[in-house]
Amino acid sequence: SPPLCVSPAADPAVISPQDPTLLIGSSLVATCTVSPDFPLKAEDLYWTLNGRRLPAASYAALGPSTLSVALARLNGSRQQSGDNLVCHSRDGGILAGSCLYVGLPPEKPVNITCWSKNMKDLTCKWAPGTEGETFLHTNYTLKYKRRWYGQDNTCQEYHTAGTYSCHIPKDLALFTPYEIWVEASNRLGVAVSDVVMLDILDVVTTDPPSDVHVSRVGDLEDQLSVRWSSPPALKDFLFQAKYQIQYRVEDSSEWKVVDDVGNQTSCRLAGLRPGTVYFVQVRCNPFSIYGSKKAGIWSDWSNPTAASTPRSERVAGGCDPKGGEQNTTLRRELKQFFGWVKKHAYGCSNLGIKLYDQWRVWLQKSHKTRNQVGKEP
């Protein structure tokens, strides 16, 4: 016998409008019309929104098998996938559903900033506009092109440095300005950021300095020595680097910043507390890459490295008065020496024997002068 022709089962009902997109504050009248194949009347139906039954006062029968519901002043969708408006039969069965997308058009993305770790790549991030929340799924696309040479390119690797970010891994040209912008789109519209113009050479940064070592300086109880390596990624490029150090006491959250380290890869911290654990971090700013006039971008801080200053050896009184006196003199001289260093030595310059000798000469001179001047106040 010939095969039977089977028609697909008809949907029990149809909702109109189906999956509408609406602005916040809009009103909507939706209808549920039951298929003639189903013996259901308008009075056998009810509506739910996100699982909550809507009040019968908002219903109207528009025919024997059509029930409408009126929704006023809609709020933004609870979920980006839309709110569920469902038409049910009296026994709770689902006859039809519609998704309501209620929200705002996207705002113009703002605050685009970009950086390059190796002069071949670029990472950019942005903010989604002042309000940010559109209540609808909003898609962000980062676009870029070489100035003067046309052709838009679209960034592919999103969320690499946070929600609103994208990474362009390669194929970027040096010595050429780029135009960069972000497009935001959702069901209610499109918004485009201002165009940012940049040259890769002006936005180079590095990974934090590696191999940060912090160690004691002999028995000096108020000092620690910090050493690190310069960033390997930039070895082949002509650039200058400047470094910054920050340190804090173990039980404090307040960092002190040492700003004048210059381009050295070591530094001595003085004036610390004896017998105390310090955490130290270093960061790098590569600037003047191939003569770029821009200030350079600071790297992140290195992971904290810890070390402790030696404990203060206070001499117990009574046993060795001479030793005690000697110790006090030495302590006083050291204090004077570090005072002099602060005045005469640049920032974090290495405090070496040479400096100590210079100081002794200065001390002798000032003694002589004092002795010559003698009785003058």
C-alpha positions in Angstrom: 0.0 0.0 0.0 1.3 3.6 -0.6 3.0 5.2 2.4 0.8 7.4 4.5 1.3 11.2 4.2 1.9 12.4 7.7 1.6 16.1 8.2 3.5 17.6 11.2 1.5 18.2 14.3 0.2 21.7 14.4 1.4 24.0 17.2 -1.3 24.2 19.9 -1.3 28.1 19.8 0.5 31.1 18.4 1.7 34.2 20.3 1.9 37.5 18.6 4.2 39.4 18.4 6.8 36.6 18.6 10.0 37.5 20.4 9.7 41.3 20.2 12.4 43.8 21.2 11.2 46.8 23.2 12.6 49.9 24.8 12.4 50.1 28.6 9.2 51.8 29.6 7.3 50.5 26.6 3.9 48.9 26.8 2.9 45.7 24.9 -0.3 43.9 24.1 0.4 40.3 23.2 -2.2 37.8 21.9 -2.4 34.0 22.2 -4.6 32.3 19.6 -5.4 28.6 20.0 -5.3 26.4 16.8 -8.7 25.3 15.6 -7.5 21.6 16.1 -7.6 22.2 19.9 -10.9 22.4 21.7 -9.8 25.4 24.0 -11.6 28.7 24.4 -10.2 32.1 25.5 -11.6 31.5 29.0 -9.5 28.3 29.3 -6.2 30.3 29.0 -3.9 32.2 31.3 -0.5 34.0 31.0 2.8 33.9 32.9 5.9 36.1 32.7 9.1 34.5 33.9 7.0 31.8 35.7 4.7 34.3 37.6 1.0 34.3 36.7 -0.1 37.6 35.3 -3.4 39.1 36.8 -6.6 38.3 35.0 -7.4 42.1 35.1 -4.8 42.5 32.3 -6.5 40.0 30.0 -9.1 40.5 27.3 -10.8 37.9 25.1 -10.5 39.1 21.4 -12.5 36.2 20.0 -13.7 32.7 21.0 -10.1 31.3 21.1 -7.9 34.4 21.4 -6.8 35.9 24.8 -4.7 39.1 25.0 -2.6 40.4 27.8 -1.6 44.0 28.3 1.9 44.8 29.9 2.6 48.4 30.8 5.9 50.3 31.5 8.2 47.3 31.0 11.4 47.1 33.0 14.7 45.8 31.5 14.8 42.1 30.8 15.9 40.1 33.9 18.2 38.0 31.7 20.0 38.8 28.5 18.4 35.8 26.8 15.0 37.6 27.2 12.0 37.3 29.5 9.7 34.3 29.0 6.1 35.3 28.2 4.1 32.0 28.1 0.4 31.2 27.3 -1.0 28.2 29.3 -4.1 26.0 29.2 -6.2 25.9 32.4 -4.4 22.7 33.6 -1.0 24.4 33.4 0.1 23.0 30.0 2.3 25.3 27.9 0.6 26.2 24.6 3.1 28.7 23.2 6.0 31.0 24.4 7.6 34.3 23.3 10.8 36.0 24.4 10.6 39.6 25.4 13.8 41.6 24.9 13.4 44.8 26.9 16.4 47.1 27.2 18.3 50.1 25.8 20.3 50.6 22.7 24.1 50.4 23.3 26.0 53.4 24.4 29.1 54.7 22.7 32.1 52.7 24.1 34.7 55.0 25.8 38.2 55.1 27.3 40.0 53.0 24.7 43.6 52.2 25.9 46.1 49.9 24.2 49.5 48.5 24.9 52.0 46.2 23.2 54.2 43.7 25.0 56.6 42.9 22.2 56.0 45.5 19.4 54.3 42.9 17.2 51.1 42.6 19.1 48.5 44.9 20.6 45.9 44.6 23.4 43.2 47.1 23.8 40.5 47.6 26.4 37.6 50.0 26.7 34.6 50.8 28.9 31.0 50.2 27.8 29.7 53.7 28.1 28.5 55.7 31.1 25.5 53.5 32.1 26.9 50.2 30.8 23.8 48.2 31.5 21.5 47.8 28.4 19.7 44.7 29.8 20.3 43.1 26.3 23.1 41.0 25.0 25.5 43.6 23.6 28.2 42.6 21.2 31.5 44.5 21.1 33.8 44.5 18.1 37.3 46.1 18.0 38.2 47.3 14.6 41.5 48.7 13.4 43.3 49.9 10.2 46.5 51.5 9.1 46.0 55.2 8.5 46.1 56.1 4.9 46.1 52.5 3.7 42.4 51.8 4.2 41.0 48.3 4.8 39.3 47.7 8.2 40.4 44.7 10.2 38.5 43.0 13.0 40.1 41.8 16.2 39.3 38.1 17.0 40.6 37.3 20.5 38.3 38.9 23.0 38.3 38.9 26.9 42.1 38.5 27.0 42.5 41.3 29.6 39.1 41.6 31.1 35.5 41.6 29.9 36.0 44.6 27.5 39.3 43.8 25.8 40.7 42.3 22.7 44.2 41.1 21.6 45.7 41.4 18.1 48.5 38.9 18.2 50.6 39.7 15.1 50.9 41.3 11.6 51.1 44.9 12.9 53.4 47.4 11.2 55.9 49.7 13.1 56.4 53.4 12.2 52.7 53.6 11.0 49.9 55.2 12.9 46.8 53.0 13.4 43.2 54.0 13.8 41.3 51.9 16.4 37.7 52.0 17.4 35.0 49.8 19.0 31.5 49.1 17.8 28.8 48.1 20.2 25.6 46.5 18.8 22.5 44.9 20.3 18.9 44.3 19.2 18.1 48.0 19.5 21.0 49.6 17.7 24.6 50.2 17.1 27.0 52.7 18.7 30.6 53.5 17.6 33.3 54.9 19.8 35.6 57.8 18.9 38.6 56.7 16.8 41.9 56.5 18.7 45.1 57.1 16.7 48.3 55.4 17.9 51.7 54.3 16.9 52.8 50.9 18.4 56.2 52.4 19.4 54.4 54.8 21.7 52.5 52.1 23.7 55.1 49.5 24.4 55.2 48.0 27.9 56.9 44.9 29.3 56.3 42.1 31.6 57.4 43.0 35.2 61.1 42.7 35.8 62.0 39.1 36.6 64.4 37.6 39.2 63.8 40.2 41.9 66.2 39.4 44.8 66.1 41.2 48.1 68.9 40.6 50.6 70.5 42.0 53.7 73.5 44.3 53.5 75.8 42.6 56.0 74.8 43.5 59.5 73.3 46.9 58.6 70.0 46.7 60.4 68.2 49.5 58.5 69.1 48.4 54.9 68.2 45.9 52.3 69.6 45.5 48.8 67.3 44.9 45.8 68.5 43.4 42.5 66.5 42.5 39.3 66.9 41.7 35.6 65.8 44.0 32.8 62.9 42.7 30.6 64.2 40.1 28.0 61.4 40.9 25.5 63.0 44.2 24.6 66.7 43.2 24.3 66.7 43.7 20.6 65.1 47.2 20.6 66.7 50.5 21.1 65.1 51.8 24.3 65.7 53.3 27.7 64.2 51.8 30.8 63.4 53.4 34.1 62.4 51.4 37.2 60.3 52.0 40.3 60.4 50.1 43.6 57.7 50.0 46.2 58.0 48.3 49.6 56.0 47.8 52.7 56.3 46.4 56.2 54.8 42.9 56.5 51.9 44.0 58.8 51.0 47.1 56.8 49.1 47.5 53.5 50.7 50.9 52.8 53.4 50.8 50.1 56.2 53.4 49.9 57.4 54.2 46.4 61.0 54.8 45.5 60.8 56.9 42.3 64.3 57.8 41.4 65.9 54.5 40.7 66.7 55.5 37.1 67.8 52.8 34.7 69.9 50.8 37.3 68.9 47.2 38.0 69.9 47.4 41.7 69.2 49.7 44.6 69.7 49.9 48.3 66.8 50.7 50.6 68.0 52.6 53.7 66.2 54.0 56.8 64.3 50.7 57.4 63.2 49.3 60.8 65.6 46.7 62.3 64.3 43.1 62.6 61.4 43.6 60.3 60.1 41.7 57.3 59.7 43.9 54.1 57.9 43.1 50.9 59.4 44.6 47.8 58.1 45.0 44.2 59.7 46.4 41.1 58.2 47.7 37.8 59.6 48.9 34.5 58.8 51.7 32.1 60.5 51.2 28.6 60.5 54.6 26.9 62.1 56.3 24.0 61.8 53.2 21.9 63.5 54.0 18.6 63.4 57.6 19.7 59.6 57.7 20.4 58.7 60.9 22.2 56.0 59.3 24.3 56.4 58.7 28.1 56.2 54.8 27.9 53.8 52.6 29.9 54.6 51.2 33.3 54.6 47.4 33.5 52.6 45.6 36.2 54.5 45.3 39.5 56.6 42.1 40.0 55.3 39.5 42.5 56.3 40.6 46.0 59.7 39.4 47.3 60.3 39.3 51.0 63.3 39.7 53.2 64.0 40.8 56.8 66.4 43.4 58.2 68.8 42.1 60.9 67.7 42.6 64.5 69.1 45.5 66.4 72.0 44.2 68.7 71.5 46.4 71.7 74.5 46.1 74.1 73.5 44.9 77.5 74.9 47.6 79.9 77.4 46.9 82.7 79.8 44.3 81.3 81.9 46.1 78.7 81.6 49.9 79.1 84.3 50.5 76.5 82.5 48.3 73.9 79.3 50.1 74.7 80.8 53.5 74.2 82.5 52.4 71.0 79.2 51.0 69.8 77.4 54.3 70.5 80.0 56.2 68.6 79.7 53.9 65.6 75.9 54.1 65.8 76.1 57.9 65.9 78.6 58.0 63.0 76.4 55.7 60.9 73.4 57.9 61.5 75.4 60.9 60.4 76.7 59.1 57.4 73.2 58.2 56.2 72.0 61.7 56.8 74.9 62.9 54.6 74.1 60.3 51.9 70.5 61.5 51.7 71.8 65.0 51.0 74.7 64.2 48.7 74.0 61.0 47.0 71.4 60.6 44.2 68.3 58.6 45.1 69.1 54.9 45.1 72.8 55.1 44.2 74.7 52.2 45.6 76.0 53.0 49.0 79.6 51.7 48.7 82.9 52.1 50.5 83.7 54.9 48.1 80.9 57.0 49.4 81.9 56.3 53.0 85.4 57.5 52.2 84.0 60.7 50.6 82.0 61.2 53.7 85.1 60.8 56.0 86.9 63.4 54.0 83.9 65.8 54.3 83.7 65.1 58.1 87.4 65.9 58.6 87.1 69.1 56.6 84.1 70.2 58.6 85.9 69.3 61.9 88.9 71.4 60.7 86.6 74.3 59.8 84.9 74.1 63.1 88.2 74.1 65.0 89.5 77.0 63.0 86.4 79.1 63.4 86.5 78.0 67.0 84.8 80.6 69.2 82.3 82.0 66.6 78.7 81.0 67.4 
